[in-house]
Amino acid sequence: MINVTKTFLPPQEEYNAILKRAWYAGWITNRGALVVELEEKLKDYLKVPNIIATTNGTLPLQIAIKALGLSGEIITTPFSYVATTSTLVWEGCIPVFVDIHPKYLTIDETKIEAAITPKTTAILATHVFGNPCAVEEIEIIAKKHNLKIIYDAAHCFGVTYKKKSIFEYGDISTCSFHATKVFHTGEGGALFTDSDELNDKLFYHHNFGHYGPEVFQGIGINAKMSELQAAMGLAVFPYMKTILETRKGVVELYKNNLKSLGVLKLRKGTQWNYSYYPVLFDNETQLLSIQKLLNKEGVFPRRYFYPSLNLLPYADKKPCPISENISLRVLCLPLFHDLDDNNVLKICNIINRGL
Ligand SMILES: *Cc1c(COP(=O)(O)O)cnc(C)c1O
């Protein structure tokens, strides 16, 4: 069976050797040596001034909304994973959907201003499939209207835009280190901000508000990454180069063998991370028939992202024709470190024959 992704598992003895350190220390959470070491390594690798490791990639979104004191309406994208929207509603904010660009698949920055009302407080957009939003244009709009910017950068581990980590754009960025993502800690994630002041706030928010054992700086929640998660991250980390190179190989092979399908257009200036391989069919009927052919051969791509989030039962259902149309036609093909060439070619053949 070939799934859309397969978790990279480091050699077990390497993971155990790192875990042993937690055993000897008798310390398996509360920001032990492993979490601190992982944060230092990632800060260096990603070239970012601040990072806070978290227990998943969803709590950081909630914490970002809290830390920026957001309420009212938040402009967001309908084309993302459900967490982008559900977090807003969970935090008592109203998601206001702005349609996406048909090629980049990120929020259409030219349509943002029309959606701003006196109740708008922020923009929460997703760098979908690791493809950056129009970050510079969005920043201009946000400044003009005094709005905060959060980027759901769950897909973006290692992505740079104009030679800068994508995590440095916006007020706060979040990432996911879930087992299905390019870099992972089983479950996990991170918060990023260039502002030291905001970073302090994010830090106490992610740890109950603690400022030392007996003093509380403010309200908080528990979003700490455990030592067990950090051990997985430290064991996976040395393989990032291999993971990215092998994924790149798969992407090149798809590109060269699937000629008649629409593909993601990367924004110029992007150093990408080969996180997903979305293809666009002509219509949903075609997608479903190809999906069926693939399933019959044991290949299980995923409809990332379907449905369009403006159609969620708790969303306003305001039409977003481009996002709705794309989500009916998009399929993410299997892409992972040890997907071999023969299997990629087999997948291409099934698709090409079915078209
Ligand atoms: C994976 C993902 C999340 C959630 O991350 P978790 O680590 O699973 O909590 C949020 N947003 C997007 C766009 C994602 O793909």
The ligand as an SDF file (V2000), in Angstrom:
LIG
                    3D

 15 15  0  0  0  0  0  0  0  0999 V2000
   -1.0270   19.8540    9.9280 C   0  0  0  0  0  0  0  0  0  0  0  0
   -1.6610   21.2060    9.8900 C   0  0  0  0  0  0  0  0  0  0  0  0
   -2.0730   21.8780   11.0500 C   0  0  0  0  0  0  0  0  0  0  0  0
   -2.1640   21.2050   12.3870 C   0  0  0  0  0  0  0  0  0  0  0  0
   -0.9790   20.7480   12.8780 O   0  0  0  0  0  0  0  0  0  0  0  0
   -1.0000   19.6100   13.9970 P   0  0  0  0  0  0  0  0  0  0  0  0
    0.4600   19.4730   14.3240 O   0  0  0  0  0  0  0  0  0  0  0  0
   -1.5660   18.3780   13.3770 O   0  0  0  0  0  0  0  0  0  0  0  0
   -1.7880   20.1090   15.1470 O   0  0  0  0  0  0  0  0  0  0  0  0
   -2.5120   23.1920   10.9410 C   0  0  0  0  0  0  0  0  0  0  0  0
   -2.5800   23.8090    9.7550 N   0  0  0  0  0  0  0  0  0  0  0  0
   -2.2230   23.1940    8.6110 C   0  0  0  0  0  0  0  0  0  0  0  0
   -2.2940   23.9500    7.3340 C   0  0  0  0  0  0  0  0  0  0  0  0
   -1.7720   21.8580    8.6390 C   0  0  0  0  0  0  0  0  0  0  0  0
   -1.4730   21.2370    7.4870 O   0  0  0  0  0  0  0  0  0  0  0  0
  1  2  1  0
  2  3  1  0
  2 14  2  0
  3  4  1  0
  3 10  2  0
  4  5  1  0
  5  6  1  0
  6  7  2  0
  6  8  1  0
  6  9  1  0
 10 11  1  0
 11 12  2  0
 12 13  1  0
 12 14  1  0
 14 15  1  0
M  END
$$$$
